[in-house]
Amino acid sequence: MEQETNSYISFMLGEEYFAINVGQVLNILQLVQITKVPTAPDYMKGVINLRGTVLPIIDIRMKFGMEPIQYKRDTVILVLNVEIENEVVNAGILVDSVKEVFELQHDEILPPPGIGAKYKSKFIDGVYKMSDEKFVMLLDIDKVFSSDELVMLQDTTESEESTQAEKIE
């Protein structure tokens, strides 16, 4: 029986390694000017214009309860397809740096950590143990965003798009 192989893109948040299935990553963008959205939660940094569409940007460090940092040259935006309640929404997440794309066999993935884990394990599909005793948390990006947040993202995007449309007219 042939093993199922999945490709992941790894990135850093502080000293921690995370990875997302490559199939959900649409693009990797250099950091650009982000327009703030009034009354948005702290982790929602704002929106950017991505080829004529409004893309909400989330600081995933803050979403995970990590300390915010000054963005650096290596800070990038991962543009993702996030699915919630059978609807696909595009969102960008800020990460400290992108590391590499790698492939894993299903049997190389360890179960997510249990109670007491630093990050909510409901976000984590599994863990991959790297050769140098470091672990990579494999994120289920769809679970990182709750349905309420995605509704808010859609509302923000739609109101920004209508504001831009009004400016054009």
N, C-alpha and C positions, 0 to 999 in steps of 0.2 A: 504494500500500500504506500502510495506516494504522500509525503508530508506537504501540508499547505505552507507556502512561504508568503510572508507579508513584508512589504517595504515600509520603513519608518524614517522620518526625518527627526534628528535629535537637535535639541537646543538647550541652552543654559538659562537658568534663573538663579542668580547668585552662584553658589558652588554646586548646585543640584542639576542633574541631568534629567530631562524629560524628552518624550518623543510622541509624535502623532503619526497616524497612518498617512502615508504619502497621498493616498487617494482623496484625502480631504483638503490637501493644500493646493490652492489654485496658483499662488504666486508668493514670491518673497520680495518685499519692497524695502528700499532704503528708507530711513526715517524722513518724513516730510512734515511740513507744518500741519498741525492738527487744530481744527476749529472746535473750541469748547462748546458744549451744549448746556444751556442753563438748567439747573435742578437735576442734572444727571448724577447718579451715584459716583463716588470718588474713583472707582476702578474704571468707569467709562470716561476715557480721556477726551472723547469728542468724535468728530467725523472728518474724513478726507474725501476729496474728489478722486475717484478711480475711474478713469476713462468715461466721464460723464455721469457716473452713478455715485451716490453718497454711500460711503462705507463707514460703519461705526467701528471705532477703535477701542479695544479693551486692554487695560494694563493687567495682564494675567498675574503678575507678582502681587498686585493689590487684591485681586480676586481671591488669591490663595492665602491672603493674610500676611504676606511677606512685607518687609519694609520697602517703601518706594525708593527709587534711586534716581540720580541724574542720568539721563540717557547719554550714551556714549557713541562713538563711531561705529561700534559693532552692533548696536541696538537696531533691530529690524522689525518689520511688520510682516507677520505671516497672514496671508489672506486665505480664509478658510470657508469651506462649505459646511455649515452646521445644520443638522436636520432635527427638527422638533415637531412632534405631532404631524408627521408626514409632509412637512413643508420645509424646503431648503432656503436658508437665509445665509447671505455672505456677511462675514464679520472679519475684522482684523484683530490680531493679538500682538501686543508688544512683547518681544523676548530679548534677553540680554545679548544673545548671539546664537547663530545657527552653527552646528558642528558638522554633521555628516548625514548621509542617507545610508541606511544599512538594512539588510534583510534578516529576518528571523524565521526559523521553523516554529510551528505551533508548540512543540514540546520544549523549546528553549525559554518559554515564557512562564515565569513563576506566578502563583496567585497573588492578588493584591494584599498589602499588609492589613492586619486586623485592627482592632481597637487601639487607640493611643498613637496612631500614625500621625505624622506631622501634617499631612494633607488629607483632606476628606477622601477616604478610600473609594467612595462611590464614583469619584472622577477617574479612578485608576483601573484600567483593564487588566493590568498585570505589571510585572517587574522583570526586567532583564538584567542579569548579572554580567557586567563587563569583566574582561580578563584582569583588570587592575583593581579588583575588589570594590569597584564603584558600581552603583546600581542606576539603571535608567527606569524612570516611572513612565509606563506606557499609558497615555491619557485617552480616555473616551471623551473626545472634545464635545460631543453632543450632550453629555451629562454635565459638563462644566457650566453650561448656560442653562438656567432653569427656564421653563416656558414663560414665566412672568418677565424675565429679563429679555427674552427674545421678542416678546410682544412690545416691550419698551424700545428695543433696538429698532424694530420695524416702524413703530410710531415715530421715533426720532428721525429715522431715515426718510420716512414719508413727509414729515413736516419740513425737514431740511430741503428735500427735493421740491416741495411746493414753494418754499421761500425762494429757492434759486429760480424756479420757473417764473415767479412774480417779478424777479429782478430782470429777467430776460425780456419780458413783455413790454 
